[in-house]
Amino acid sequence: MVDAITTKDSHLASFPATLFTLDEGHEKLAQTIGSLARKEAQAHGLTLLKIDIRPAWSHESDEQTGIVIDVEVKATAPERFSYWDAVCERLHQLEASLSPEEQRFLNDDIALIVSRS
């Protein structure tokens, strides 16, 4: 089970690391999402292999401010989709408690990717 969430500064040499600086509120939101992902994996009996937070590739976000929360679980295809659906439901519940700025960041700038191994 994953104990830490990895924040990657850059995945491309031409992508300046300074573009991936999250302010304290957004960093806290990203960490909260990682924590939700961890709890849902436990609830579904899945092994969580990694959680990476990284800048979005150009095909993942229209804005250079977008981030990707990349979650890898050990699961079958149906388990992965069930897990992804549960995490999305938890994010929907979380959204109601956020400030308008955090809601915008969650909806417009964060992409959640769930892969399986």
N, CA, C and O atoms as a GROMACS GRO file, in nm:
protein
  468
    1MET      N    1   0.084  -0.117   0.000
    1MET     CA    2   0.000   0.000   0.000
    1MET      C    3   0.088   0.124   0.000
    1MET      O    4   0.193   0.126   0.065
    2VAL      N    5   0.048   0.226  -0.072
    2VAL     CA    6   0.124   0.349  -0.084
    2VAL      C    7   0.115   0.429   0.045
    2VAL      O    8   0.006   0.450   0.098
    3ASP      N    9   0.229   0.474   0.096
    3ASP     CA   10   0.232   0.557   0.216
    3ASP      C   11   0.245   0.705   0.183
    3ASP      O   12   0.204   0.790   0.262
    4ALA      N   13   0.301   0.736   0.067
    4ALA     CA   14   0.326   0.875   0.032
    4ALA      C   15   0.275   0.906  -0.107
    4ALA      O   16   0.267   0.819  -0.194
    5ILE      N   17   0.242   1.031  -0.126
    5ILE     CA   18   0.200   1.081  -0.256
    5ILE      C   19   0.319   1.153  -0.316
    5ILE      O   20   0.378   1.240  -0.252
    6THR      N   21   0.354   1.118  -0.439
    6THR     CA   22   0.470   1.177  -0.505
    6THR      C   23   0.426   1.297  -0.586
    6THR      O   24   0.332   1.289  -0.666
    7THR      N   25   0.494   1.409  -0.566
    7THR     CA   26   0.471   1.528  -0.647
    7THR      C   27   0.590   1.543  -0.740
    7THR      O   28   0.703   1.560  -0.695
    8LYS      N   29   0.564   1.536  -0.868
    8LYS     CA   30   0.671   1.545  -0.967
    8LYS      C   31   0.674   1.686  -1.024
    8LYS      O   32   0.572   1.740  -1.067
    9ASP      N   33   0.794   1.745  -1.023
    9ASP     CA   34   0.808   1.882  -1.071
    9ASP      C   35   0.788   1.894  -1.220
    9ASP      O   36   0.725   1.989  -1.267
   10SER      N   37   0.840   1.800  -1.295
   10SER     CA   38   0.831   1.811  -1.440
   10SER      C   39   0.852   1.675  -1.503
   10SER      O   40   0.931   1.595  -1.455
   11HIS      N   41   0.782   1.650  -1.611
   11HIS     CA   42   0.801   1.527  -1.685
   11HIS      C   43   0.858   1.554  -1.823
   11HIS      O   44   0.880   1.461  -1.901
   12LEU      N   45   0.881   1.679  -1.852
   12LEU     CA   46   0.945   1.718  -1.978
   12LEU      C   47   1.053   1.821  -1.948
   12LEU      O   48   1.031   1.912  -1.868
   13ALA      N   49   1.166   1.807  -2.010
   13ALA     CA   50   1.273   1.904  -1.988
   13ALA      C   51   1.230   2.044  -2.030
   13ALA      O   52   1.275   2.142  -1.971
   14SER      N   53   1.142   2.054  -2.132
   14SER     CA   54   1.100   2.186  -2.180
   14SER      C   55   0.984   2.244  -2.099
   14SER      O   56   0.943   2.358  -2.123
   15PHE      N   57   0.932   2.169  -2.003
   15PHE     CA   58   0.821   2.216  -1.921
   15PHE      C   59   0.880   2.274  -1.793
   15PHE      O   60   0.925   2.199  -1.707
   16PRO      N   61   0.881   2.406  -1.779
   16PRO     CA   62   0.946   2.466  -1.662
   16PRO      C   63   0.882   2.419  -1.531
   16PRO      O   64   0.760   2.419  -1.517
   17ALA      N   65   0.964   2.379  -1.438
   17ALA     CA   66   0.916   2.330  -1.309
   17ALA      C   67   0.839   2.438  -1.235
   17ALA      O   68   0.752   2.407  -1.153
   18THR      N   69   0.870   2.564  -1.262
   18THR     CA   70   0.801   2.672  -1.192
   18THR      C   71   0.652   2.676  -1.226
   18THR      O   72   0.573   2.731  -1.149
   19LEU      N   73   0.612   2.617  -1.338
   19LEU     CA   74   0.470   2.613  -1.372
   19LEU      C   75   0.395   2.515  -1.283
   19LEU      O   76   0.272   2.517  -1.280
   20PHE      N   77   0.467   2.430  -1.211
   20PHE     CA   78   0.402   2.329  -1.128
   20PHE      C   79   0.401   2.367  -0.981
   20PHE      O   80   0.377   2.281  -0.896
   21THR      N   81   0.424   2.489  -0.950
   21THR     CA   82   0.417   2.533  -0.812
   21THR      C   83   0.271   2.554  -0.776
   21THR      O   84   0.204   2.640  -0.832
   22LEU      N   85   0.223   2.476  -0.680
   22LEU     CA   86   0.087   2.490  -0.633
   22LEU      C   87   0.087   2.580  -0.510
   22LEU      O   88   0.175   2.571  -0.425
   23ASP      N   89  -0.014   2.669  -0.502
   23ASP     CA   90  -0.023   2.747  -0.379
   23ASP      C   91  -0.070   2.655  -0.267
   23ASP      O   92  -0.113   2.543  -0.292
   24GLU      N   93  -0.062   2.703  -0.146
   24GLU     CA   94  -0.088   2.618  -0.029
   24GLU      C   95  -0.228   2.557  -0.032
   24GLU      O   96  -0.245   2.440   0.001
   25GLY      N   97  -0.329   2.634  -0.071
   25GLY     CA   98  -0.465   2.582  -0.076
   25GLY      C   99  -0.482   2.472  -0.180
   25GLY      O  100  -0.549   2.372  -0.155
   26HIS      N  101  -0.421   2.491  -0.297
   26HIS     CA  102  -0.430   2.391  -0.402
   26HIS      C  103  -0.349   2.267  -0.367
   26HIS      O  104  -0.388   2.155  -0.400
   27GLU      N  105  -0.236   2.286  -0.302
   27GLU     CA  106  -0.155   2.173  -0.257
   27GLU      C  107  -0.236   2.089  -0.157
   27GLU      O  108  -0.234   1.966  -0.163
   28LYS      N  109  -0.305   2.157  -0.066
   28LYS     CA  110  -0.387   2.086   0.032
   28LYS      C  111  -0.499   2.009  -0.037
   28LYS      O  112  -0.529   1.896   0.001
   29LEU      N  113  -0.561   2.069  -0.137
   29LEU     CA  114  -0.669   2.001  -0.210
   29LEU      C  115  -0.615   1.878  -0.283
   29LEU      O  116  -0.678   1.772  -0.280
   30ALA      N  117  -0.500   1.890  -0.346
   30ALA     CA  118  -0.439   1.776  -0.416
   30ALA      C  119  -0.407   1.665  -0.317
   30ALA      O  120  -0.429   1.547  -0.347
   31GLN      N  121  -0.357   1.699  -0.200
   31GLN     CA  122  -0.327   1.599  -0.098
   31GLN      C  123  -0.456   1.534  -0.045
   31GLN      O  124  -0.458   1.414  -0.017
   32THR      N  125  -0.562   1.614  -0.033
   32THR     CA  126  -0.692   1.560   0.011
   32THR      C  127  -0.744   1.459  -0.090
   32THR      O  128  -0.797   1.354  -0.053
   33ILE      N  129  -0.730   1.490  -0.218
   33ILE     CA  130  -0.774   1.397  -0.323
   33ILE      C  131  -0.692   1.268  -0.316
   33ILE      O  132  -0.747   1.159  -0.331
   34GLY      N  133  -0.563   1.281  -0.294
   34GLY     CA  134  -0.478   1.162  -0.277
   34GLY      C  135  -0.523   1.078  -0.159
   34GLY      O  136  -0.523   0.956  -0.167
   35SER      N  137  -0.559   1.143  -0.051
   35SER     CA  138  -0.607   1.072   0.067
   35SER      C  139  -0.740   1.001   0.038
   35SER      O  140  -0.760   0.888   0.082
   36LEU      N  141  -0.830   1.066  -0.035
   36LEU     CA  142  -0.956   1.002  -0.075
   36LEU      C  143  -0.930   0.879  -0.161
   36LEU      O  144  -0.994   0.776  -0.145
   37ALA      N  145  -0.834   0.892  -0.253
   37ALA     CA  146  -0.799   0.779  -0.340
   37ALA      C  147  -0.747   0.662  -0.257
   37ALA      O  148  -0.780   0.547  -0.285
   38ARG      N  149  -0.666   0.691  -0.157
   38ARG     CA  150  -0.610   0.588  -0.070
   38ARG      C  151  -0.722   0.520   0.009
   38ARG      O  152  -0.726   0.397   0.018
   39LYS      N  153  -0.813   0.598   0.066
   39LYS     CA  154  -0.922   0.541   0.146
   39LYS      C  155  -1.016   0.456   0.060
   39LYS      O  156  -1.062   0.351   0.105
   40GLU      N  157  -1.044   0.499  -0.063
   40GLU     CA  158  -1.131   0.421  -0.150
   40GLU      C  159  -1.065   0.290  -0.191
   40GLU      O  160  -1.132   0.188  -0.205
   41ALA      N  161  -0.934   0.292  -0.211
   41ALA     CA  162  -0.863   0.168  -0.244
   41ALA      C  163  -0.878   0.069  -0.128
   41ALA      O  164  -0.905  -0.049  -0.150
   42GLN      N  165  -0.861   0.117  -0.006
   42GLN     CA  166  -0.878   0.031   0.111
   42GLN      C  167  -1.021  -0.022   0.118
   42GLN      O  168  -1.042  -0.140   0.144
   43ALA      N  169  -1.118   0.066   0.096
   43ALA     CA  170  -1.259   0.026   0.104
   43ALA      C  171  -1.294  -0.080   0.000
   43ALA      O  172  -1.382  -0.164   0.023
   44HIS      N  173  -1.226  -0.076  -0.115
   44HIS     CA  174  -1.252  -0.173  -0.223
   44HIS      C  175  -1.159  -0.294  -0.216
   44HIS      O  176  -1.166  -0.382  -0.301
   45GLY      N  177  -1.072  -0.297  -0.114
   45GLY     CA  178  -0.981  -0.410  -0.100
   45GLY      C  179  -0.875  -0.417  -0.208
   45GLY      O  180  -0.827  -0.525  -0.242
   46LEU      N  181  -0.839  -0.300  -0.264
   46LEU     CA  182  -0.740  -0.294  -0.372
   46LEU      C  183  -0.606  -0.248  -0.318
   46LEU      O  184  -0.599  -0.171  -0.223
   47THR      N  185  -0.500  -0.295  -0.380
   47THR     CA  186  -0.366  -0.250  -0.348
   47THR      C  187  -0.336  -0.126  -0.429
   47THR      O  188  -0.340  -0.129  -0.552
   48LEU      N  189  -0.306  -0.018  -0.361
   48LEU     CA  190  -0.271   0.108  -0.425
   48LEU      C  191  -0.121   0.109  -0.446
   48LEU      O  192  -0.044   0.107  -0.350
   49LEU      N  193  -0.078   0.112  -0.573
   49LEU     CA  194   0.064   0.102  -0.604
   49LEU      C  195   0.134   0.237  -0.604
   49LEU      O  196   0.250   0.247  -0.563
   50LYS      N  197   0.065   0.342  -0.650
   50LYS     CA  198   0.127   0.475  -0.648
   50LYS      C  199   0.022   0.583  -0.669
   50LYS      O  200  -0.085   0.560  -0.726
   51ILE      N  201   0.057   0.701  -0.620
   51ILE     CA  202  -0.018   0.822  -0.650
   51ILE      C  203   0.086   0.927  -0.686
   51ILE      O  204   0.169   0.964  -0.604
   52ASP      N  205   0.080   0.975  -0.809
   52ASP     CA  206   0.169   1.082  -0.854
   52ASP      C  207   0.086   1.205  -0.885
   52ASP      O  208  -0.021   1.195  -0.945
   53ILE      N  209   0.136   1.319  -0.845
   53ILE     CA  210   0.075   1.447  -0.881
   53ILE      C  211   0.177   1.516  -0.971
   53ILE      O  212   0.291   1.539  -0.932
   54ARG      N  213   0.133   1.549  -1.092
   54ARG     CA  214   0.227   1.604  -1.190
   54ARG      C  215   0.158   1.706  -1.279
   54ARG      O  216   0.035   1.712  -1.284
   55PRO      N  217   0.238   1.786  -1.350
   55PRO     CA  218   0.179   1.877  -1.448
   55PRO      C  219   0.110   1.798  -1.559
   55PRO      O  220   0.155   1.689  -1.595
   56ALA      N  221   0.005   1.852  -1.613
   56ALA     CA  222  -0.067   1.786  -1.721
   56ALA      C  223   0.008   1.802  -1.853
   56ALA      O  224   0.066   1.908  -1.880
   57TRP      N  225   0.008   1.696  -1.933
   57TRP     CA  226   0.059   1.704  -2.070
   57TRP      C  227  -0.038   1.791  -2.150
   57TRP      O  228  -0.152   1.811  -2.107
   58SER      N  229   0.004   1.841  -2.262
   58SER     CA  230  -0.080   1.929  -2.342
   58SER      C  231  -0.209   1.861  -2.388
   58SER      O  232  -0.310   1.928  -2.404
   59HIS      N  233  -0.207   1.729  -2.409
   59HIS     CA  234  -0.329   1.660  -2.451
   59HIS      C  235  -0.420   1.626  -2.332
   59HIS      O  236  -0.532   1.579  -2.353
   60GLU      N  237  -0.375   1.650  -2.209
   60GLU     CA  238  -0.456   1.624  -2.090
   60GLU      C  239  -0.524   1.749  -2.038
   60GLU      O  240  -0.622   1.740  -1.964
   61SER      N  241  -0.473   1.866  -2.076
   61SER     CA  242  -0.529   1.992  -2.027
   61SER      C  243  -0.502   2.102  -2.128
   61SER      O  244  -0.394   2.109  -2.186
   62ASP      N  245  -0.601   2.186  -2.149
   62ASP     CA  246  -0.584   2.299  -2.240
   62ASP      C  247  -0.500   2.410  -2.177
   62ASP      O  248  -0.442   2.493  -2.247
   63GLU      N  249  -0.495   2.411  -2.048
   63GLU     CA  250  -0.421   2.514  -1.975
   63GLU      C  251  -0.288   2.458  -1.926
   63GLU      O  252  -0.278   2.339  -1.895
   64GLN      N  253  -0.188   2.543  -1.918
   64GLN     CA  254  -0.059   2.500  -1.864
   64GLN      C  255  -0.061   2.492  -1.712
   64GLN      O  256   0.038   2.453  -1.650
   65THR      N  257  -0.173   2.530  -1.652
   65THR     CA  258  -0.183   2.524  -1.507
   65THR      C  259  -0.245   2.393  -1.460
   65THR      O  260  -0.254   2.370  -1.339
   66GLY      N  261  -0.288   2.307  -1.551
   66GLY     CA  262  -0.353   2.183  -1.515
   66GLY      C  263  -0.258   2.084  -1.450
   66GLY      O  264  -0.139   2.081  -1.479
   67ILE      N  265  -0.314   2.004  -1.360
   67ILE     CA  266  -0.236   1.896  -1.298
   67ILE      C  267  -0.310   1.764  -1.317
   67ILE      O  268  -0.431   1.761  -1.339
   68VAL      N  269  -0.234   1.657  -1.307
   68VAL     CA  270  -0.289   1.523  -1.316
   68VAL      C  271  -0.258   1.451  -1.186
   68VAL      O  272  -0.145   1.454  -1.137
   69ILE      N  273  -0.359   1.386  -1.132
   69ILE     CA  274  -0.339   1.296  -1.019
   69ILE      C  275  -0.350   1.157  -1.077
   69ILE      O  276  -0.458   1.111  -1.114
   70ASP      N  277  -0.237   1.091  -1.086
   70ASP     CA  278  -0.224   0.962  -1.152
   70ASP      C  279  -0.219   0.853  -1.045
   70ASP      O  280  -0.124   0.845  -0.967
   71VAL      N  281  -0.322   0.770  -1.042
   71VAL     CA  282  -0.335   0.665  -0.941
   71VAL      C  283  -0.319   0.530  -1.010
   71VAL      O  284  -0.381   0.505  -1.113
   72GLU      N  285  -0.236   0.444  -0.953
   72GLU     CA  286  -0.220   0.309  -1.006
   72GLU      C  287  -0.262   0.208  -0.900
   72GLU      O  288  -0.212   0.210  -0.788
   73VAL      N  289  -0.354   0.121  -0.938
   73VAL     CA  290  -0.404   0.018  -0.846
   73VAL      C  291  -0.382  -0.120  -0.906
   73VAL      O  292  -0.376  -0.137  -1.028
   74LYS      N  293  -0.369  -0.217  -0.819
   74LYS     CA  294  -0.362  -0.356  -0.864
   74LYS      C  295  -0.506  -0.406  -0.864
   74LYS      O  296  -0.565  -0.428  -0.758
   75ALA      N  297  -0.563  -0.423  -0.985
   75ALA     CA  298  -0.705  -0.455  -0.996
   75ALA      C  299  -0.736  -0.513  -1.133
   75ALA      O  300  -0.659  -0.496  -1.228
   76THR      N  301  -0.848  -0.580  -1.141
   76THR     CA  302  -0.900  -0.622  -1.271
   76THR      C  303  -0.964  -0.501  -1.336
   76THR      O  304  -0.984  -0.399  -1.271
   77ALA      N  305  -0.997  -0.511  -1.464
   77ALA     CA  306  -1.061  -0.399  -1.534
   77ALA      C  307  -1.193  -0.359  -1.466
   77ALA      O  308  -1.214  -0.240  -1.443
   78PRO      N  309  -1.282  -0.453  -1.435
   78PRO     CA  310  -1.407  -0.414  -1.368
   78PRO      C  311  -1.383  -0.349  -1.230
   78PRO      O  312  -1.454  -0.255  -1.193
   79GLU      N  313  -1.284  -0.398  -1.155
   79GLU     CA  314  -1.252  -0.340  -1.025
   79GLU      C  315  -1.200  -0.197  -1.041
   79GLU      O  316  -1.234  -0.108  -0.963
   80ARG      N  317  -1.118  -0.177  -1.144
   80ARG     CA  318  -1.064  -0.043  -1.169
   80ARG      C  319  -1.176   0.055  -1.198
   80ARG      O  320  -1.175   0.167  -1.145
   81PHE      N  321  -1.273   0.017  -1.281
   81PHE     CA  322  -1.382   0.109  -1.315
   81PHE      C  323  -1.472   0.134  -1.194
   81PHE      O  324  -1.520   0.246  -1.175
   82SER      N  325  -1.494   0.033  -1.113
   82SER     CA  326  -1.573   0.050  -0.991
   82SER      C  327  -1.501   0.145  -0.895
   82SER      O  328  -1.564   0.231  -0.834
   83TYR      N  329  -1.371   0.128  -0.882
   83TYR     CA  330  -1.289   0.214  -0.797
   83TYR      C  331  -1.292   0.358  -0.848
   83TYR      O  332  -1.315   0.451  -0.771
   84TRP      N  333  -1.270   0.376  -0.978
   84TRP     CA  334  -1.271   0.510  -1.038
   84TRP      C  335  -1.405   0.578  -1.013
   84TRP      O  336  -1.409   0.696  -0.978
   85ASP      N  337  -1.514   0.505  -1.031
   85ASP     CA  338  -1.647   0.560  -1.008
   85ASP      C  339  -1.665   0.603  -0.862
   85ASP      O  340  -1.721   0.709  -0.835
   86ALA      N  341  -1.617   0.521  -0.769
   86ALA     CA  342  -1.628   0.553  -0.627
   86ALA      C  343  -1.546   0.677  -0.592
   86ALA      O  344  -1.592   0.762  -0.516
   87VAL      N  345  -1.425   0.688  -0.646
   87VAL     CA  346  -1.342   0.807  -0.620
   87VAL      C  347  -1.410   0.931  -0.677
   87VAL      O  348  -1.411   1.036  -0.613
   88CYS      N  349  -1.465   0.920  -0.797
   88CYS     CA  350  -1.536   1.035  -0.856
   88CYS      C  351  -1.655   1.076  -0.772
   88CYS      O  352  -1.682   1.196  -0.757
   89GLU      N  353  -1.726   0.980  -0.716
   89GLU     CA  354  -1.840   1.011  -0.628
   89GLU      C  355  -1.792   1.085  -0.504
   89GLU      O  356  -1.855   1.181  -0.460
   90ARG      N  357  -1.681   1.039  -0.446
   90ARG     CA  358  -1.624   1.107  -0.329
   90ARG      C  359  -1.580   1.249  -0.364
   90ARG      O  360  -1.597   1.341  -0.284
   91LEU      N  361  -1.524   1.268  -0.484
   91LEU     CA  362  -1.484   1.402  -0.528
   91LEU      C  363  -1.606   1.492  -0.544
   91LEU      O  364  -1.601   1.611  -0.512
   92HIS      N  365  -1.714   1.436  -0.593
   92HIS     CA  366  -1.838   1.511  -0.608
   92HIS      C  367  -1.889   1.557  -0.470
   92HIS      O  368  -1.935   1.670  -0.455
   93GLN      N  369  -1.879   1.470  -0.371
   93GLN     CA  370  -1.919   1.505  -0.235
   93GLN      C  371  -1.826   1.612  -0.178
   93GLN      O  372  -1.871   1.705  -0.110
   94LEU      N  373  -1.698   1.599  -0.203
   94LEU     CA  374  -1.599   1.696  -0.156
   94LEU      C  375  -1.625   1.834  -0.215
   94LEU      O  376  -1.612   1.935  -0.146
   95GLU      N  377  -1.661   1.837  -0.341
   95GLU     CA  378  -1.682   1.963  -0.412
   95GLU      C  379  -1.779   2.055  -0.338
   95GLU      O  380  -1.759   2.176  -0.335
   96ALA      N  381  -1.883   1.999  -0.280
   96ALA     CA  382  -1.985   2.079  -0.211
   96ALA      C  383  -1.928   2.156  -0.092
   96ALA      O  384  -1.984   2.258  -0.052
   97SER      N  385  -1.818   2.107  -0.034
   97SER     CA  386  -1.760   2.172   0.083
   97SER      C  387  -1.649   2.272   0.049
   97SER      O  388  -1.592   2.334   0.138
   98LEU      N  389  -1.619   2.286  -0.079
   98LEU     CA  390  -1.507   2.372  -0.119
   98LEU      C  391  -1.551   2.514  -0.148
   98LEU      O  392  -1.668   2.541  -0.177
   99SER      N  393  -1.455   2.605  -0.139
   99SER     CA  394  -1.480   2.744  -0.178
   99SER      C  395  -1.498   2.750  -0.329
   99SER      O  396  -1.460   2.657  -0.399
  100PRO      N  397  -1.556   2.859  -0.381
  100PRO     CA  398  -1.572   2.870  -0.527
  100PRO      C  399  -1.440   2.857  -0.603
  100PRO      O  400  -1.436   2.796  -0.710
  101GLU      N  401  -1.332   2.912  -0.550
  101GLU     CA  402  -1.201   2.902  -0.616
  101GLU      C  403  -1.152   2.758  -0.618
  101GLU      O  404  -1.101   2.711  -0.720
  102GLU      N  405  -1.168   2.688  -0.507
  102GLU     CA  406  -1.126   2.547  -0.502
  102GLU      C  407  -1.213   2.461  -0.592
  102GLU      O  408  -1.164   2.367  -0.654
  103GLN      N  409  -1.342   2.492  -0.600
  103GLN     CA  410  -1.431   2.418  -0.690
  103GLN      C  411  -1.387   2.436  -0.835
  103GLN      O  412  -1.384   2.340  -0.912
  104ARG      N  413  -1.351   2.560  -0.872
  104ARG     CA  414  -1.303   2.586  -1.008
  104ARG      C  415  -1.176   2.508  -1.035
  104ARG      O  416  -1.161   2.449  -1.142
  105PHE      N  417  -1.083   2.508  -0.940
  105PHE     CA  418  -0.958   2.435  -0.956
  105PHE      C  419  -0.985   2.285  -0.972
  105PHE      O  420  -0.926   2.220  -1.059
  106LEU      N  421  -1.074   2.231  -0.889
  106LEU     CA  422  -1.108   2.089  -0.896
  106LEU      C  423  -1.170   2.054  -1.032
  106LEU      O  424  -1.133   1.954  -1.093
  107ASN      N  425  -1.263   2.135  -1.078
  107ASN     CA  426  -1.337   2.104  -1.200
  107ASN      C  427  -1.262   2.137  -1.328
  107ASN      O  428  -1.280   2.070  -1.430
  108ASP      N  429  -1.178   2.240  -1.325
  108ASP     CA  430  -1.114   2.287  -1.447
  108ASP      C  431  -0.968   2.248  -1.462
  108ASP      O  432  -0.919   2.235  -1.574
  109ASP      N  433  -0.898   2.228  -1.352
  109ASP     CA  434  -0.753   2.213  -1.359
  109ASP      C  435  -0.699   2.078  -1.311
  109ASP      O  436  -0.580   2.052  -1.325
  110ILE      N  437  -0.784   1.994  -1.255
  110ILE     CA  438  -0.737   1.865  -1.204
  110ILE      C  439  -0.796   1.752  -1.288
  110ILE      O  440  -0.917   1.746  -1.310
  111ALA      N  441  -0.709   1.665  -1.333
  111ALA     CA  442  -0.753   1.544  -1.404
  111ALA      C  443  -0.713   1.424  -1.318
  111ALA      O  444  -0.601   1.417  -1.267
  112LEU      N  445  -0.804   1.330  -1.304
  112LEU     CA  446  -0.777   1.208  -1.229
  112LEU      C  447  -0.764   1.093  -1.329
  112LEU      O  448  -0.854   1.069  -1.410
  113ILE      N  449  -0.652   1.023  -1.322
  113ILE     CA  450  -0.629   0.907  -1.408
  113ILE      C  451  -0.608   0.786  -1.318
  113ILE      O  452  -0.525   0.788  -1.227
  114VAL      N  453  -0.686   0.681  -1.343
  114VAL     CA  454  -0.671   0.557  -1.269
  114VAL      C  455  -0.626   0.449  -1.366
  114VAL      O  456  -0.698   0.417  -1.461
  115SER      N  457  -0.510   0.394  -1.341
  115SER     CA  458  -0.459   0.284  -1.423
  115SER      C  459  -0.444   0.160  -1.335
  115SER      O  460  -0.446   0.168  -1.212
  116ARG      N  461  -0.431   0.047  -1.400
  116ARG     CA  462  -0.418  -0.078  -1.326
  116ARG      C  463  -0.296  -0.155  -1.373
  116ARG      O  464  -0.247  -0.137  -1.484
  117SER      N  465  -0.250  -0.241  -1.285
  117SER     CA  466  -0.138  -0.326  -1.325
  117SER      C  467  -0.170  -0.469  -1.290
  117SER      O  468  -0.089  -0.559  -1.315
   0.00000   0.00000   0.00000
